[in-house]
Amino acid sequence: MNVQTQVEAHAEAKGGILRKSFLKIAIASMAMSAFSMAAQAQDWPKQSIKFVVPFTAGSGTDIVARAVAEKLTAALGQPVVIENKPGAGGTIAANQVAKANPDGYTLLVHSSGHVVNPAIYPNLPYDTLNDLVGITSLASLPNVMVVSPSKGYKDVKDLIAKVKAKPDGFNYASAGTGSATHINAEKFRVAAGITATHIPFKGTPEALTETISGRIDWFFAPIVSALPLIKDGKLQVLAVGTPKRSDDLPNTPTTVEAGVPGSEYTFWVGMLAPSKTPKPVLDKLNAEVVKILNSPEFKTRLDSIGAAAMPMSSNAFNSFIKSETETIAKLVQTAGIKAN
């Protein structure tokens, strides 16, 4: 063996030793990281948890968030507090959580409006699918098409006929551009072939107030917020926005049954976290929240406000979010929805 060959053999042997050393270090590092994450999940939570809600207190999303927070406080032994952060279709709240420390202490409870924002806000300061990770969907709840009794609408067909007769004379409310209440209204408007002026508000309570006054012609309101006002006679309900009727309003037709095919829409509420939140923490959150959602007591509570539990695994919820984002993007383009 010549000198060059000896040098090459020595280098190869030394390189093999170094590669093995690096491999051992990498494996040890991964093991330590996994141990650290598991330990973090075991210790979590050690302090209060914050639910950031993108809509005002009293909105459908807020009511569901507070119901879950109360039960999760008892389950985890730490306070779960609500921070309402309305504005810009929920993007302010979503951005706050996307940029938060991914330690499981700052979470987002958003509505199905979350999947609309990528289509109407081209310059979002966060990536909807990559900066936030779904924990589980929480509940689905119907939106109901409500009007002021003073308007004198007989039914949905009567409203459509009057709007078509005066295309520039009508308006409809939402809890914000891109919100679930807005998308439901747009699905209805496009399917019915009518035009009207969209009036966005900061939240559901404000939109309901203006609808009651008669200054707004119609509003697809979350049933949880509208039902007491319907029962008190302050609002008239014309239809339910979901594919099937609500048990709370069994005599009220769906918008499809009322003669507007393709207008059905499901309003859902879900829980998300910063994408780099340790998986063991996400798994623990999912397990605890799904347990709450599946409890007979909580199902009864949701039923009392017209909502239904919608538990999912984290993987299933993230797949659902991706699919919904793609579907809604097509509607946004068709309806010509733009941020204000």
Long-range contacts (C-beta under 8 A, 24 or more apart in sequence): 37-278, 37-279, 37-280, 38-280, 40-103, 40-278, 40-280, 40-281, 41-278, 41-280, 41-281, 41-283, 41-284, 42-280, 44-103, 44-104, 44-281, 44-284, 45-76, 45-77, 45-78, 45-104, 45-105, 46-78, 47-78, 47-105, 48-78, 48-79, 48-80, 48-81, 48-105, 49-76, 49-78, 49-79, 49-80, 49-81, 49-104, 49-105, 49-106, 49-107, 50-80, 50-81, 50-82, 50-83, 50-105, 50-106, 50-107, 51-80, 51-81, 51-82, 51-83, 51-107, 51-108, 51-109, 51-271, 52-83, 52-85, 52-93, 52-96, 52-97, 52-106, 52-107, 52-108, 52-109, 53-82, 53-83, 53-84, 53-85, 53-93, 53-109, 53-110, 54-85, 54-86, 54-87, 54-89, 54-90, 54-91, 54-92, 54-93, 54-94, 54-108, 54-110, 54-111, 54-113, 55-84, 55-86, 55-90, 55-111, 55-175, 55-176, 55-179, 55-203, 55-204, 56-84, 56-86, 56-202, 56-203, 56-204, 56-205, 56-206, 57-82, 57-84, 57-203, 57-205, 58-203, 58-204, 58-205, 58-225, 59-175, 59-203, 59-204, 59-205, 59-222, 59-225, 60-111, 60-141, 60-180, 60-204, 60-222, 60-223, 60-224, 60-225, 60-267, 60-269, 60-307, 61-109, 61-110, 61-111, 61-222, 61-269, 63-222, 63-224, 63-225, 63-305, 64-109, 64-138, 64-139, 64-141, 64-224, 64-269, 64-302, 64-307, 65-109, 65-138, 65-269, 67-298, 67-301, 67-302, 67-305, 68-109, 68-138, 68-271, 68-289, 68-292, 68-293, 71-292, 71-295, 71-298, 72-288, 72-289, 72-292, 75-288, 75-291, 75-292, 76-288, 86-176, 86-202, 86-203, 87-176, 87-202, 88-121, 88-176, 88-339, 89-113, 89-116, 89-117, 89-120, 89-121, 89-176, 89-177, 89-178, 89-179, 89-339, 90-114, 90-117, 90-176, 90-178, 90-179, 91-117, 91-121, 91-124, 91-125, 91-126, 94-126, 94-128, 94-132, 95-124, 95-125, 95-126, 97-132, 97-272, 97-273, 97-274, 98-125, 98-126, 98-127, 98-131, 98-132, 98-274, 98-275, 99-126, 99-131, 99-274, 100-274, 101-274, 102-273, 102-274, 102-275, 102-276, 102-277, 102-278, 103-277, 103-278, 103-281, 104-273, 104-277, 104-278, 104-281, 104-282, 104-285, 106-273, 106-274, 107-135, 107-271, 107-272, 107-273, 107-285, 108-132, 108-271, 108-272, 108-273, 109-138, 109-269, 109-270, 109-271, 109-272, 110-269, 110-270, 110-272, 111-179, 111-180, 111-267, 111-268, 111-269, 111-270, 112-180, 112-183, 112-266, 112-267, 112-268, 112-269, 112-270, 112-324, 113-176, 113-178, 113-179, 113-180, 113-182, 113-183, 114-270, 114-272, 114-321, 115-321, 115-324, 115-325, 115-328, 116-178, 116-179, 116-182, 116-183, 116-328, 116-332, 116-337, 117-178, 118-325, 118-329, 119-325, 119-328, 119-329, 119-332, 119-333, 119-337, 120-177, 120-178, 120-332, 120-337, 120-338, 120-339, 121-178, 121-339, 128-321, 128-325, 129-321, 129-322, 129-325, 130-275, 131-274, 131-275, 132-272, 132-273, 132-274, 132-275, 133-272, 133-273, 133-274, 133-275, 133-277, 133-282, 133-314, 133-318, 134-270, 134-271, 134-272, 134-312, 134-314, 134-317, 134-318, 134-320, 134-321, 135-270, 135-271, 135-272, 135-273, 135-282, 135-285, 135-286, 135-289, 135-314, 135-317, 136-270, 136-271, 136-285, 136-286, 136-289, 136-290, 136-293, 136-311, 136-312, 136-313, 136-314, 136-317, 137-268, 137-269, 137-270, 137-271, 137-310, 137-311, 137-312, 137-317, 137-320, 138-268, 138-269, 138-270, 138-271, 138-289, 138-293, 138-309, 138-310, 138-311, 139-268, 139-269, 139-293, 139-302, 139-307, 139-308, 139-309, 139-310, 140-242, 140-266, 140-267, 140-268, 140-269, 140-307, 140-308, 140-310, 141-222, 141-223, 141-224, 141-267, 141-268, 141-269, 141-305, 141-306, 141-307, 141-308, 142-222, 142-223, 142-240, 142-241, 142-242, 142-246, 142-267, 142-306, 143-180, 143-181, 143-184, 143-220, 143-221, 143-222, 143-223, 143-240, 143-241, 143-242, 143-265, 143-267, 144-220, 144-221, 144-222, 144-223, 144-226, 144-227, 144-230, 144-237, 144-239, 144-240, 144-241, 144-246, 144-249, 144-252, 145-188, 145-218, 145-219, 145-220, 145-237, 145-238, 145-239, 145-240, 145-241, 145-255, 146-208, 146-211, 146-218, 146-219, 146-220, 146-221, 146-226, 146-229, 146-230, 146-235, 146-236, 146-237, 146-238, 147-211, 147-217, 147-218, 147-219, 147-235, 147-236, 147-238, 148-211, 148-212, 148-213, 148-214, 148-216, 148-235, 148-236, 149-233, 149-234, 149-235, 149-236, 150-214, 151-214, 151-217, 151-236, 153-236, 153-238, 155-238, 155-258, 156-238, 156-239, 156-253, 156-255, 156-258, 156-259, 156-260, 157-258, 157-259, 159-217, 159-218, 159-238, 160-192, 160-194, 160-259, 160-260, 163-194, 163-195, 163-196, 163-217, 164-193, 164-194, 167-194, 167-195, 167-196, 168-195, 170-194, 170-196, 170-197, 170-217, 171-196, 171-197, 171-198, 171-199, 171-216, 171-217, 172-196, 172-197, 172-198, 172-199, 172-216, 172-217, 172-218, 172-219, 172-220, 173-199, 173-200, 173-201, 173-207, 173-210, 173-211, 173-216, 173-218, 173-219, 174-198, 174-199, 174-200, 174-201, 174-207, 174-219, 174-220, 175-200, 175-201, 175-202, 175-203, 175-204, 175-207, 176-200, 176-201, 176-202, 176-203, 177-337, 177-338, 177-339, 177-340, 178-337, 178-339, 180-222, 180-265, 180-267, 180-268, 181-207, 181-219, 181-220, 181-221, 181-222, 181-267, 182-337, 183-265, 183-328, 183-331, 184-220, 184-241, 184-265, 184-267, 185-218, 185-219, 185-220, 186-331, 186-335, 186-337, 187-241, 187-262, 187-263, 187-264, 187-265, 187-331, 188-220, 188-241, 188-255, 188-260, 188-263, 188-265, 189-335, 190-262, 190-331, 190-334, 190-335, 191-255, 191-260, 191-261, 191-262, 191-263, 192-260, 192-263, 200-340, 208-235, 211-235, 220-265, 222-267, 223-248, 223-249, 223-305, 223-306, 223-307, 224-305, 224-306, 224-307, 227-305, 227-306, 241-265, 241-267, 242-266, 242-267, 246-306, 247-303, 247-306, 248-306, 268-310, 269-310, 270-310, 270-317, 270-321, 282-314, 283-314, 286-313, 286-314
